[in-house]
Amino acid sequence: MTGEAQGKRPAGFPSKKKTGKKTDAQDPVKNFEKWKKKYDKTKIRIKREKKRNKKPEWQVERENIKRLVDKYSEINIKDAVKFSDFPLSKKTLRGLLEAQYRQPTEIQRQTIGFALQGKDVLGAAKTGSGKTLAFLIPVLECLYRQQWTAEDGLGALIISPTRELAYQTFEVLRNVGKNHDFSAGLIIGGKDLKHESERIHRTNIIICTPGRLLQHMDETSTFHASGLHMLVLDEADRILDMGFADTMNAIVENLPKTRQTLLFSATQTKSVKDLARLSLKDPEYVWVHEKAKFSTPATLEQNYVVCELQQKVNMLFSFLKSHLQKKVIVFFACCKEVQYLFRVFCRLRPGIPVLALHGKQQQMKRMEVYNDFIRKKAAVLFATDIAARGLDFPAVNWVLQFDCPEDANTYIHRVGRTARYKEGGEALLVLLPSEEKGMIAQLQERKVPINKIQVNPEKLNNVQQKLEAFLAQEKEQKERAQRCFVSYLRSVYLMKNKDVFDAFLLPLEQYAASLGLAVAPRVRFLNKARKLKESSELHPGGKPGDESDEELQSFRAQIRGEKLAPTAKEGHNKAQHESSEEEEDDVDEEEQQSSSEDEEESDNSDSDEDTALRPAGLSLALDRDEEEEEDQRDMELLTVKRRDVFGLEDGTADQEESSLQNKATKKPEKESKFKEAKKALKRNFKVNTKMTFTEDGEMVQQWPPLQRTAVPAGSEDEGTSGGINVEEARERLQREDQEFDKQEYSRKVKEKHREKRLKEKAARRDASKRQKEEQKGESSSEEEEEVVAYLDCSDNEEEFDPSSLPDPDKHVDSESEDKGREASGKGVRKRGYSNSSSYSNPEEFADSRKRTRKEDPTGPESRPLDTGLSLAEDEELVLHLLRNRS
């Protein structure tokens, strides 16, 4: 019973063994640990398998590239609605999305496919249609397909005509291609050449201007373009024209022929010669708007106004005053016109910020103006044609062309700064009456819709008087106005289309007055051209051999070192050459520093003699030969120096060369005021005079100052004829000299006497000073001796001076005693001089003290005092004296 009872348990309590098994199986912690161990083992095994079967990244990327390349042939332009519809890399798509580019434009849709397939493309589209992305995306994809790195060097080259356009392209490339690993560089003039040369050999994408690129090709030894895959010419028609012809030919010679070439512009070139230079292979022509009704954007409203030359400045000021809340770009023909009018309008204060952008500025200044105009919501930008191509200024409301453009292509590029990509804009062209017919015919031929409008003359603000006041106050402004005048006439004269531009029809005097000038400066090249034109009209019938004879004559003159007037044809050729040089320098050449800028301005403008104000018809016949030579020097743009290399010529050439070198080394003499006055008299200049009236009503000449004679004129014949009587003038000069000599002599004598008096006074002052110092020195020495003498007596207060005691043999009454006491009291207080009755003055006492010192050098301290009395009497005497003192 007990055993059974011990082995059995109640029904409600399970056995221990069964309970333990259940708790192990149902414990969640232990179950999770087991699962975790199993999971980790499986995960490690899978990782090992993946690692074993995983392909390297370069292989995966290569497979992706191959997949993209296979899709290039399947591109359908009509189905491409988004950039993702093109077979582009993920990095490029991500960059486009981050830069807010989602849908391609028409030019991008049609050119990206051809460019991805490796074909040469000539793309043309209206301004503001997105041509920049149309070549940047193929550039990125081309280098991505080649898996290009920094070690591979240059892979793509993008050439722009202006620095601002290159900078703008570089910024777009940075935004779109920031996810790629390529290196990009901006190579333009005005930057540090050494800094660029240190990094250019590791740059994959170069955005540059032609001049600086050719400089690196010539000077940087580590730079080469042998591995170039893609060449892009932005604004190709401008780069391939005569201005950049030599530079581009030299650049293309250094590039490999197995490359892809892309050309983009709003006015694309179709010249077979230009395309042959670039070695294009079966290029694809993409003219997006070739069949469009108009060659300018449909959202652009275009008008033109006919205005006289002398009213253009007034019209510009009135236009700006009526558009104070707009963003305006004003285009001018030349840099000096921008420089002068910019400074003048800053003084006029039209109520809107005024900026200037031209080719004579330093690079940092140009970038500052570019960024400043982009940031401003309302401003006006005075610019030359460097801002006419490619620049994307946001929200430009108006484009005003102050000067007539060179041709219809220039007009299209200028007005393209507004109405960018589905935005609106307005353009206004200012034409002279002589320019209207020819220019409007060109624009209509190029399918440019433009309407004529009229300007209300009552609303024009006249600023001519203010300009005259500015020029009268500042001489520098006057010189700038003269340079502006000459530079504008030169730009008109050098234009190729003579049906539109005729410099001989311009009203020079009125135009000079509108700039604030009192008289128009003399323009030598225009006068010379007018003479050539008149001579050609007088002799219209020329033989065919005349031209060859003139060439032979000029050739002989060059050999002899002589000067001949160039023919009209030669002048025209030189004019074209100068025009191309000015455009090239204005667009892309290295900008000079501020000092060299002033030199260039002075070189391009006339000299001091040229800018002298000269009324028409007052030139004298005496200086005609001199003017001919000066005009000839202006017309000679190029001077050919010949050198006898083989020794075939005689010694005359060496003499001429040495004389030329001496002339070159000889410093130009500075013109004195006498020479200027002589020149003015010779040319019969009329000097402006300024007259004022006194309170009494008398007229007084203030300028120029009148020469006042020292001697009155006397009885001179007022009724004599004009001219100078030499004898009377000589006599008057002699009288003036005598009078002046007398005054000068008397002045010198007075000055001499005055100096003599001052010297004597200074000598007396010094003598009195020395005398006072000597007296002070003597008195101080005496005081020192007295102090020493009397201090010897009072060094020891316990000792008694026997000389102060009265003589016991003499009877002294009370009155004399009192007086003696008073005197002794004073002597004690004053370190008295009357201590002894035996000396009448202190000098005798001091002499006695000196003698006693010399006689007895031991002094009173070493000798006992002998009064001649007994000891008891001495004691009584001392007590008596002490009692009296108290």
NUKE-76564 format. One record per residue (C-alpha): x, y, z; residue in three letters. Coordinates in steps of 0.5 Angstrom, whole numbers, plus 500, padded with zeros to 3 digits. Each point is the difference from the previous one (the first is absolute). Last residue first. Layout:
NUKE-76564
((X,Y,Z),"Ala")
...
//
This chain:
NUKE-76564
((628,764,551),"Ser")
((506,503,497),"Arg")
((502,505,506),"Asn")
((500,494,504),"Arg")
((505,496,496),"Leu")
((504,506,499),"Leu")
((501,500,508),"His")
((501,493,501),"Leu")
((505,500,495),"Val")
((504,506,503),"Leu")
((499,497,507),"Glu")
((503,494,498),"Glu")
((506,504,496),"Asp")
((501,503,507),"Glu")
((501,494,504),"Ala")
((505,497,495),"Leu")
((504,506,500),"Ser")
((500,505,494),"Leu")
((505,501,494),"Gly")
((495,497,495),"Thr")
((504,495,498),"Asp")
((496,494,496),"Leu")
((504,494,499),"Pro")
((503,498,493),"Arg")
((499,494,496),"Ser")
((492,502,499),"Glu")
((502,507,497),"Pro")
((504,497,494),"Gly")
((506,496,499),"Thr")
((502,504,494),"Pro")
((502,506,504),"Asp")
((503,505,496),"Glu")
((496,498,494),"Lys")
((493,499,504),"Arg")
((502,507,503),"Thr")
((501,504,494),"Arg")
((493,497,497),"Lys")
((496,502,506),"Arg")
((503,507,500),"Ser")
((498,500,493),"Asp")
((493,498,502),"Ala")
((500,505,505),"Phe")
((502,506,496),"Glu")
((495,498,494),"Glu")
((495,500,506),"Pro")
((500,507,501),"Asn")
((503,505,506),"Ser")
((504,494,503),"Tyr")
((502,501,508),"Ser")
((493,500,502),"Ser")
((499,493,499),"Ser")
((494,496,498),"Asn")
((498,505,495),"Ser")
((499,496,493),"Tyr")
((495,496,503),"Gly")
((497,493,499),"Arg")
((494,504,499),"Lys")
((497,497,507),"Arg")
((506,501,504),"Val")
((502,506,497),"Gly")
((493,503,501),"Lys")
((501,498,507),"Gly")
((507,503,501),"Ser")
((497,507,497),"Ala")
((494,500,505),"Glu")
((505,498,506),"Arg")
((505,505,498),"Gly")
((494,505,499),"Lys")
((498,498,507),"Asp")
((507,501,503),"Glu")
((501,507,497),"Ser")
((494,502,503),"Glu")
((502,497,507),"Ser")
((506,503,500),"Asp")
((507,497,498),"Val")
((506,501,504),"His")
((507,497,496),"Lys")
((505,496,504),"Asp")
((495,494,499),"Pro")
((500,500,493),"Asp")
((494,497,498),"Pro")
((499,492,497),"Leu")
((498,499,493),"Ser")
((508,499,498),"Ser")
((500,494,505),"Pro")
((496,496,496),"Asp")
((497,494,505),"Phe")
((501,493,498),"Glu")
((494,495,502),"Glu")
((496,501,493),"Glu")
((506,497,496),"Asn")
((500,502,493),"Asp")
((498,507,501),"Ser")
((507,504,499),"Cys")
((502,495,494),"Asp")
((493,502,497),"Leu")
((502,507,500),"Tyr")
((506,499,495),"Ala")
((496,495,496),"Val")
((494,504,499),"Val")
((504,506,498),"Glu")
((504,496,495),"Glu")
((494,497,497),"Glu")
((497,507,499),"Glu")
((506,502,497),"Glu")
((500,495,494),"Ser")
((493,501,499),"Ser")
((501,507,499),"Ser")
((505,499,495),"Glu")
((497,495,496),"Gly")
((493,504,500),"Lys")
((504,506,497),"Gln")
((504,496,495),"Glu")
((493,497,497),"Glu")
((497,507,500),"Lys")
((506,503,496),"Gln")
((499,494,495),"Arg")
((493,501,499),"Lys")
((501,507,499),"Ser")
((505,499,494),"Ala")
((496,495,497),"Asp")
((494,505,500),"Arg")
((505,505,497),"Arg")
((502,495,494),"Ala")
((493,498,499),"Ala")
((498,508,499),"Lys")
((507,501,496),"Glu")
((498,494,495),"Lys")
((492,502,499),"Leu")
((503,507,499),"Arg")
((505,497,494),"Lys")
((494,496,497),"Glu")
((495,506,500),"Arg")
((506,504,496),"His")
((501,495,495),"Lys")
((492,499,499),"Glu")
((500,507,499),"Lys")
((505,500,495),"Val")
((497,494,496),"Lys")
((494,504,500),"Arg")
((503,506,497),"Ser")
((504,496,495),"Tyr")
((493,496,498),"Glu")
((496,507,499),"Gln")
((506,503,496),"Lys")
((500,494,496),"Asp")
((493,500,499),"Phe")
((500,507,497),"Glu")
((506,499,496),"Gln")
((497,494,497),"Asp")
((493,503,499),"Glu")
((504,506,496),"Arg")
((504,495,496),"Gln")
((493,496,498),"Leu")
((497,506,498),"Arg")
((505,502,496),"Glu")
((501,493,497),"Arg")
((492,500,499),"Ala")
((500,507,496),"Glu")
((506,498,496),"Glu")
((496,493,498),"Val")
((493,503,498),"Asn")
((496,494,501),"Ile")
((494,499,495),"Gly")
((493,504,499),"Gly")
((500,506,497),"Ser")
((502,506,504),"Thr")
((494,504,503),"Gly")
((502,499,507),"Glu")
((507,504,499),"Asp")
((503,499,507),"Glu")
((501,506,504),"Ser")
((502,496,507),"Gly")
((499,493,501),"Ala")
((501,501,507),"Pro")
((506,496,503),"Val")
((500,494,504),"Ala")
((495,496,494),"Thr")
((494,496,502),"Arg")
((499,494,496),"Gln")
((493,498,500),"Leu")
((498,494,503),"Pro")
((496,495,495),"Pro")
((495,500,503),"Trp")
((497,506,505),"Gln")
((499,505,495),"Gln")
((497,506,504),"Val")
((494,504,497),"Met")
((498,507,504),"Glu")
((493,500,503),"Gly")
((502,504,506),"Asp")
((498,494,504),"Glu")
((505,496,496),"Thr")
((499,496,494),"Phe")
((503,493,498),"Thr")
((503,497,493),"Met")
((502,493,499),"Lys")
((504,499,493),"Thr")
((501,494,496),"Asn")
((506,500,496),"Val")
((499,500,492),"Lys")
((505,496,497),"Phe")
((504,503,494),"Asn")
((504,494,498),"Arg")
((507,503,501),"Lys")
((497,504,506),"Leu")
((498,493,503),"Ala")
((507,497,498),"Lys")
((504,506,503),"Lys")
((496,499,507),"Ala")
((501,493,500),"Glu")
((507,501,499),"Lys")
((501,505,505),"Phe")
((496,496,505),"Lys")
((505,494,499),"Ser")
((500,494,496),"Glu")
((504,494,503),"Lys")
((505,497,496),"Glu")
((499,493,497),"Pro")
((505,496,503),"Lys")
((505,497,494),"Lys")
((501,493,500),"Thr")
((495,499,495),"Ala")
((503,506,495),"Lys")
((507,497,501),"Asn")
((497,493,498),"Gln")
((497,503,494),"Leu")
((506,504,498),"Ser")
((504,493,501),"Ser")
((495,497,496),"Glu")
((501,505,495),"Glu")
((508,500,500),"Gln")
((499,492,499),"Asp")
((496,501,494),"Ala")
((504,505,497),"Thr")
((506,495,501),"Gly")
((499,497,493),"Asp")
((495,494,500),"Glu")
((502,493,498),"Leu")
((503,498,507),"Gly")
((496,494,501),"Phe")
((496,502,506),"Val")
((499,507,498),"Asp")
((494,502,505),"Arg")
((493,503,498),"Arg")
((496,503,505),"Lys")
((492,500,498),"Val")
((496,505,504),"Thr")
((493,498,501),"Leu")
((494,505,501),"Leu")
((502,505,496),"Glu")
((494,505,499),"Met")
((502,504,507),"Asp")
((507,501,497),"Arg")
((498,503,494),"Gln")
((495,504,503),"Asp")
((506,503,504),"Glu")
((504,501,493),"Glu")
((494,503,497),"Glu")
((499,505,506),"Glu")
((507,502,500),"Glu")
((500,502,492),"Asp")
((493,504,502),"Arg")
((503,504,505),"Asp")
((502,506,497),"Leu")
((493,500,496),"Ala")
((496,502,506),"Leu")
((494,496,503),"Ser")
((495,504,503),"Leu")
((494,497,495),"Gly")
((497,496,506),"Ala")
((501,502,507),"Pro")
((506,496,503),"Arg")
((500,497,507),"Leu")
((506,497,501),"Ala")
((499,492,501),"Thr")
((505,499,494),"Asp")
((506,505,503),"Glu")
((499,496,507),"Asp")
((501,493,496),"Ser")
((494,497,497),"Asp")
((497,494,503),"Ser")
((502,493,499),"Asn")
((507,501,503),"Asp")
((497,504,506),"Ser")
((495,495,501),"Glu")
((505,495,500),"Glu")
((505,504,505),"Glu")
((494,500,505),"Asp")
((499,493,500),"Glu")
((507,499,501),"Ser")
((500,503,506),"Ser")
((493,497,502),"Ser")
((503,493,499),"Gln")
((499,497,493),"Gln")
((495,495,498),"Glu")
((502,493,496),"Glu")
((496,499,494),"Glu")
((493,497,499),"Asp")
((495,505,498),"Val")
((502,507,499),"Asp")
((507,498,498),"Asp")
((497,496,495),"Glu")
((495,505,498),"Glu")
((505,505,499),"Glu")
((505,496,496),"Glu")
((494,498,495),"Ser")
((499,507,499),"Ser")
((507,502,499),"Glu")
((500,495,495),"His")
((494,503,496),"Gln")
((503,507,501),"Ala")
((506,498,497),"Lys")
((497,496,494),"Asn")
((495,507,499),"His")
((507,504,500),"Gly")
((503,496,495),"Glu")
((494,500,496),"Lys")
((500,508,500),"Ala")
((507,500,499),"Thr")
((505,502,505),"Pro")
((504,506,500),"Ala")
((507,499,499),"Leu")
((506,500,505),"Lys")
((507,499,499),"Glu")
((505,495,503),"Gly")
((503,499,493),"Arg")
((498,492,500),"Ile")
((493,502,502),"Gln")
((499,506,495),"Ala")
((502,495,494),"Arg")
((495,495,503),"Phe")
((495,506,500),"Ser")
((502,502,493),"Gln")
((499,493,497),"Leu")
((493,500,504),"Glu")
((498,506,496),"Glu")
((502,498,494),"Asp")
((496,493,501),"Ser")
((494,505,501),"Glu")
((501,504,494),"Asp")
((501,495,495),"Gly")
((492,499,499),"Pro")
((500,507,498),"Lys")
((496,505,505),"Gly")
((494,504,498),"Gly")
((497,502,506),"Pro")
((505,506,502),"His")
((496,505,503),"Leu")
((496,495,504),"Glu")
((506,496,502),"Ser")
((503,507,503),"Ser")
((494,501,504),"Glu")
((500,493,503),"Lys")
((507,501,501),"Leu")
((499,507,504),"Lys")
((494,497,504),"Arg")
((505,494,502),"Ala")
((505,505,502),"Lys")
((495,504,504),"Asn")
((497,494,503),"Leu")
((507,497,502),"Phe")
((502,507,503),"Arg")
((494,501,505),"Val")
((500,507,503),"Arg")
((496,501,506),"Pro")
((493,503,500),"Ala")
((500,507,504),"Val")
((496,501,506),"Ala")
((500,493,502),"Leu")
((494,498,505),"Gly")
((499,493,496),"Leu")
((494,503,496),"Ser")
((504,506,498),"Ala")
((505,495,497),"Ala")
((494,497,496),"Tyr")
((498,506,498),"Gln")
((507,502,497),"Glu")
((501,493,497),"Leu")
((493,500,496),"Pro")
((501,493,497),"Leu")
((500,499,493),"Leu")
((507,499,499),"Phe")
((500,494,504),"Ala")
((496,496,496),"Asp")
((497,493,503),"Phe")
((494,497,497),"Val")
((502,499,493),"Asp")
((507,500,502),"Lys")
((500,493,503),"Asn")
((507,499,502),"Lys")
((500,504,506),"Met")
((507,503,501),"Leu")
((497,508,499),"Tyr")
((494,498,505),"Val")
((505,498,506),"Ser")
((505,505,498),"Arg")
((495,506,501),"Leu")
((498,497,507),"Tyr")
((507,499,502),"Ser")
((501,508,498),"Val")
((494,502,504),"Phe")
((502,496,506),"Cys")
((507,502,500),"Arg")
((498,507,500),"Gln")
((495,499,506),"Ala")
((505,496,504),"Arg")
((505,506,499),"Glu")
((494,505,503),"Lys")
((499,495,506),"Gln")
((507,500,501),"Glu")
((500,508,500),"Lys")
((494,500,506),"Glu")
((496,506,501),"Gln")
((499,503,493),"Ala")
((498,493,498),"Leu")
((495,499,505),"Phe")
((497,507,499),"Ala")
((500,498,492),"Glu")
((496,493,502),"Leu")
((495,504,504),"Lys")
((499,505,494),"Gln")
((499,494,496),"Gln")
((495,496,504),"Val")
((493,502,497),"Asn")
((495,495,502),"Asn")
((495,498,494),"Leu")
((493,500,502),"Lys")
((498,505,495),"Glu")
((504,496,494),"Pro")
((495,495,501),"Asn")
((503,494,497),"Val")
((497,496,494),"Gln")
((500,492,499),"Ile")
((502,496,494),"Lys")
((499,493,501),"Asn")
((504,494,499),"Ile")
((499,492,499),"Pro")
((507,497,498),"Val")
((500,495,494),"Lys")
((507,501,498),"Arg")
((498,504,494),"Glu")
((496,504,504),"Gln")
((506,502,504),"Leu")
((504,501,494),"Gln")
((495,505,497),"Ala")
((499,504,507),"Ile")
((508,501,500),"Met")
((500,503,493),"Gly")
((494,505,501),"Lys")
((501,502,507),"Glu")
((508,502,500),"Glu")
((500,507,497),"Ser")
((494,502,504),"Pro")
((504,497,506),"Leu")
((497,494,504),"Leu")
((499,499,507),"Val")
((497,492,501),"Leu")
((496,499,506),"Leu")
((498,493,502),"Ala")
((495,497,505),"Glu")
((500,494,504),"Gly")
((495,494,502),"Gly")
((502,493,503),"Glu")
((500,493,496),"Lys")
((507,499,500),"Tyr")
((504,507,501),"Arg")
((496,506,497),"Ala")
((506,504,501),"Thr")
((507,499,499),"Arg")
((498,498,493),"Gly")
((499,507,498),"Val")
((508,501,499),"Arg")
((501,493,497),"His")
((494,501,494),"Ile")
((503,507,499),"Tyr")
((507,498,499),"Thr")
((497,495,495),"Asn")
((497,505,496),"Ala")
((506,504,499),"Asp")
((505,505,504),"Glu")
((495,502,505),"Pro")
((497,508,500),"Cys")
((502,503,506),"Asp")
((496,501,506),"Phe")
((497,493,500),"Gln")
((495,500,506),"Leu")
((499,493,502),"Val")
((494,500,505),"Trp")
((497,496,506),"Asn")
((506,496,502),"Val")
((497,494,505),"Ala")
((506,496,500),"Pro")
((507,502,497),"Phe")
((502,494,496),"Asp")
((506,502,496),"Leu")
((501,496,493),"Gly")
((502,506,496),"Arg")
((498,507,500),"Ala")
((504,502,507),"Ala")
((507,500,496),"Ile")
((496,505,495),"Asp")
((501,506,504),"Thr")
((497,501,507),"Ala")
((496,505,504),"Phe")
((496,497,505),"Leu")
((494,503,503),"Val")
((497,497,507),"Ala")
((493,498,503),"Ala")
((500,493,503),"Lys")
((508,500,502),"Lys")
((503,493,501),"Arg")
((502,498,492),"Ile")
((502,508,500),"Phe")
((505,499,505),"Asp")
((503,493,498),"Asn")
((502,503,493),"Tyr")
((503,506,503),"Val")
((504,496,505),"Glu")
((502,496,495),"Met")
((502,505,495),"Arg")
((504,504,506),"Lys")
((504,493,501),"Met")
((502,500,493),"Gln")
((502,507,499),"Gln")
((496,505,496),"Gln")
((502,501,493),"Lys")
((495,495,497),"Gly")
((494,504,502),"His")
((495,499,506),"Leu")
((497,506,503),"Ala")
((494,501,506),"Leu")
((495,505,501),"Val")
((495,500,506),"Pro")
((494,503,499),"Ile")
((498,507,502),"Gly")
((503,504,494),"Pro")
((505,503,504),"Arg")
((504,504,495),"Leu")
((507,499,503),"Arg")
((499,493,499),"Cys")
((497,501,493),"Phe")
((507,504,498),"Val")
((504,494,503),"Arg")
((497,495,496),"Phe")
((499,504,494),"Leu")
((508,501,500),"Tyr")
((502,493,501),"Gln")
((494,497,495),"Val")
((502,505,494),"Glu")
((508,498,502),"Lys")
((498,492,499),"Cys")
((497,501,493),"Cys")
((493,499,497),"Ala")
((495,500,505),"Phe")
((495,495,503),"Phe")
((495,502,506),"Val")
((498,495,504),"Ile")
((493,501,505),"Val")
((497,497,506),"Lys")
((494,504,501),"Lys")
((498,504,506),"Gln")
((502,507,498),"Leu")
((498,500,493),"His")
((497,507,499),"Ser")
((507,503,502),"Lys")
((504,495,496),"Leu")
((496,502,493),"Phe")
((501,507,502),"Ser")
((508,499,501),"Phe")
((500,496,493),"Leu")
((496,505,496),"Met")
((505,506,503),"Asn")
((506,496,498),"Val")
((497,498,493),"Lys")
((498,507,498),"Gln")
((506,502,497),"Gln")
((500,494,495),"Leu")
((493,501,498),"Glu")
((495,495,502),"Cys")
((496,495,496),"Val")
((497,495,504),"Val")
((500,492,500),"Tyr")
((495,495,503),"Asn")
((500,493,502),"Gln")
((496,496,505),"Glu")
((503,493,502),"Leu")
((495,495,502),"Thr")
((501,496,493),"Ala")
((507,500,501),"Pro")
((504,502,494),"Thr")
((501,497,493),"Ser")
((493,501,498),"Phe")
((495,495,496),"Lys")
((504,494,502),"Ala")
((502,495,495),"Lys")
((508,500,502),"Glu")
((498,501,508),"His")
((503,493,502),"Val")
((506,500,495),"Trp")
((503,494,502),"Val")
((506,498,494),"Tyr")
((503,493,502),"Glu")
((507,500,498),"Pro")
((503,495,495),"Asp")
((507,501,502),"Lys")
((502,507,502),"Leu")
((508,501,499),"Ser")
((499,507,504),"Leu")
((503,504,494),"Arg")
((495,497,495),"Ala")
((494,502,504),"Leu")
((503,507,500),"Asp")
((501,500,492),"Lys")
((494,497,499),"Val")
((496,506,503),"Ser")
((494,498,503),"Lys")
((501,504,507),"Thr")
((494,500,505),"Gln")
((497,506,502),"Thr")
((497,498,507),"Ala")
((506,496,501),"Ser")
((503,493,502),"Phe")
((505,496,497),"Leu")
((502,493,502),"Leu")
((506,496,498),"Thr")
((502,493,502),"Gln")
((507,498,499),"Arg")
((505,496,496),"Thr")
((504,506,497),"Lys")
((504,501,506),"Pro")
((501,507,502),"Leu")
((506,504,500),"Asn")
((498,503,492),"Glu")
((493,502,503),"Val")
((503,505,505),"Ile")
((505,503,495),"Ala")
((494,501,495),"Asn")
((495,503,505),"Met")
((505,505,502),"Thr")
((501,502,493),"Asp")
((493,501,498),"Ala")
((498,503,507),"Phe")
((498,507,497),"Gly")
((498,497,493),"Met")
((494,496,502),"Asp")
((501,493,503),"Leu")
((499,502,507),"Ile")
((494,504,499),"Arg")
((496,495,495),"Asp")
((501,495,506),"Ala")
((497,503,505),"Glu")
((502,494,505),"Asp")
((505,496,497),"Leu")
((501,493,503),"Val")
((505,495,499),"Leu")
((500,493,502),"Met")
((504,494,501),"His")
((507,503,501),"Leu")
((506,495,502),"Gly")
((505,504,496),"Ser")
((498,507,503),"Ala")
((507,502,504),"His")
((502,504,506),"Phe")
((506,498,504),"Thr")
((504,505,496),"Ser")
((496,506,501),"Thr")
((502,506,496),"Glu")
((498,499,493),"Asp")
((493,495,501),"Met")
((499,505,506),"His")
((500,506,496),"Gln")
((496,497,495),"Leu")
((495,498,505),"Leu")
((500,508,503),"Arg")
((498,502,493),"Gly")
((495,496,498),"Pro")
((495,500,507),"Thr")
((500,495,504),"Cys")
((496,494,503),"Ile")
((504,494,502),"Ile")
((497,493,502),"Ile")
((505,495,502),"Asn")
((505,504,504),"Thr")
((507,497,502),"Arg")
((504,503,495),"His")
((497,507,502),"Ile")
((502,500,507),"Arg")
((507,504,501),"Glu")
((498,504,493),"Ser")
((494,503,503),"Glu")
((504,503,506),"His")
((505,502,496),"Lys")
((496,504,495),"Leu")
((496,503,506),"Asp")
((493,503,497),"Lys")
((499,506,495),"Gly")
((499,495,494),"Gly")
((496,494,501),"Ile")
((501,493,502),"Ile")
((494,497,504),"Leu")
((502,493,502),"Gly")
((496,493,501),"Ala")
((502,494,504),"Ser")
((496,494,499),"Phe")
((497,496,506),"Asp")
((493,500,498),"His")
((494,503,505),"Asn")
((502,507,499),"Lys")
((498,500,492),"Gly")
((494,504,500),"Val")
((502,505,505),"Asn")
((507,501,498),"Arg")
((499,500,492),"Leu")
((495,505,501),"Val")
((505,505,504),"Glu")
((505,498,494),"Phe")
((495,502,495),"Thr")
((499,507,503),"Gln")
((508,501,501),"Tyr")
((501,498,493),"Ala")
((494,505,498),"Leu")
((503,506,504),"Glu")
((507,498,497),"Arg")
((498,501,493),"Thr")
((501,496,494),"Pro")
((499,493,503),"Ser")
((504,494,499),"Ile")
((498,493,503),"Ile")
((505,495,500),"Leu")
((499,493,503),"Ala")
((504,494,502),"Gly")
((507,504,502),"Leu")
((504,496,505),"Gly")
((499,492,501),"Asp")
((503,501,507),"Glu")
((494,504,502),"Ala")
((495,494,499),"Thr")
((496,498,494),"Trp")
((496,494,500),"Gln")
((499,500,492),"Gln")
((493,500,500),"Arg")
((500,505,506),"Tyr")
((504,504,496),"Leu")
((495,500,494),"Cys")
((494,501,505),"Glu")
((502,506,503),"Leu")
((502,503,493),"Val")
((493,498,497),"Pro")
((497,504,506),"Ile")
((504,506,499),"Leu")
((498,501,493),"Phe")
((492,501,500),"Ala")
((501,502,507),"Leu")
((503,507,497),"Thr")
((495,500,494),"Lys")
((494,501,505),"Gly")
((495,504,495),"Ser")
((502,507,503),"Gly")
((502,503,493),"Thr")
((497,496,494),"Lys")
((503,494,498),"Ala")
((506,497,496),"Ala")
((503,494,501),"Gly")
((506,497,496),"Leu")
((501,493,502),"Val")
((506,495,499),"Asp")
((498,493,502),"Lys")
((502,496,506),"Gly")
((493,496,501),"Gln")
((499,504,506),"Leu")
((501,507,496),"Ala")
((495,497,495),"Phe")
((495,499,506),"Gly")
((501,506,504),"Ile")
((499,505,493),"Thr")
((493,499,499),"Gln")
((497,500,507),"Arg")
((505,506,503),"Gln")
((498,504,494),"Ile")
((492,499,501),"Glu")
((501,501,508),"Thr")
((501,495,505),"Pro")
((495,499,506),"Gln")
((503,499,507),"Arg")
((506,505,501),"Tyr")
((499,502,507),"Gln")
((507,500,502),"Ala")
((499,494,505),"Glu")
((497,496,494),"Leu")
((505,502,495),"Leu")
((505,497,505),"Gly")
((496,494,502),"Arg")
((500,498,492),"Leu")
((507,501,499),"Thr")
((502,496,506),"Lys")
((495,495,498),"Lys")
((503,499,493),"Ser")
((496,502,494),"Leu")
((496,496,495),"Pro")
((495,505,498),"Phe")
((493,500,503),"Asp")
((502,502,507),"Ser")
((501,507,497),"Phe")
((493,500,499),"Lys")
((495,500,494),"Val")
((504,496,495),"Ala")
((495,496,496),"Asp")
((501,505,494),"Lys")
((508,499,500),"Ile")
((500,493,500),"Asn")
((506,497,503),"Ile")
((501,493,498),"Glu")
((507,500,497),"Ser")
((503,503,507),"Tyr")
((497,494,504),"Lys")
((506,496,499),"Asp")
((504,505,502),"Val")
((496,500,507),"Leu")
((501,493,501),"Arg")
((507,500,498),"Lys")
((501,506,505),"Ile")
((496,496,506),"Asn")
((505,494,498),"Glu")
((506,504,501),"Arg")
((497,503,507),"Glu")
((499,493,502),"Val")
((507,498,498),"Gln")
((503,506,503),"Trp")
((496,498,507),"Glu")
((503,493,500),"Pro")
((496,494,499),"Lys")
((497,496,506),"Lys")
((500,493,500),"Asn")
((504,498,506),"Arg")
((498,506,503),"Lys")
((493,498,499),"Lys")
((502,493,503),"Glu")
((503,503,506),"Arg")
((495,504,501),"Lys")
((495,495,500),"Ile")
((504,495,505),"Arg")
((500,506,505),"Ile")
((493,501,499),"Lys")
((498,493,501),"Thr")
((505,499,506),"Lys")
((497,507,503),"Asp")
((493,497,499),"Tyr")
((501,494,504),"Lys")
((504,503,506),"Lys")
((494,505,500),"Lys")
((495,494,500),"Trp")
((503,497,506),"Lys")
((500,506,504),"Glu")
((493,502,498),"Phe")
((498,493,503),"Asn")
((504,501,506),"Lys")
((497,507,501),"Val")
((493,497,499),"Pro")
((500,495,505),"Asp")
((494,495,498),"Gln")
((504,494,498),"Ala")
((505,500,506),"Asp")
((494,501,505),"Thr")
((496,494,497),"Lys")
((506,496,501),"Lys")
((500,502,508),"Gly")
((493,499,501),"Thr")
((500,493,497),"Lys")
((506,498,505),"Lys")
((497,503,506),"Lys")
((493,496,500),"Ser")
((494,504,499),"Pro")
((496,502,506),"Phe")
((492,500,500),"Gly")
((499,493,500),"Ala")
((504,499,507),"Pro")
((506,497,500),"Arg")
((502,492,501),"Lys")
((507,497,501),"Gly")
((499,502,508),"Gln")
((493,497,501),"Ala")
((502,494,496),"Glu")
((506,499,505),"Gly")
((496,502,506),"Thr")
((495,495,498),"Met")
//
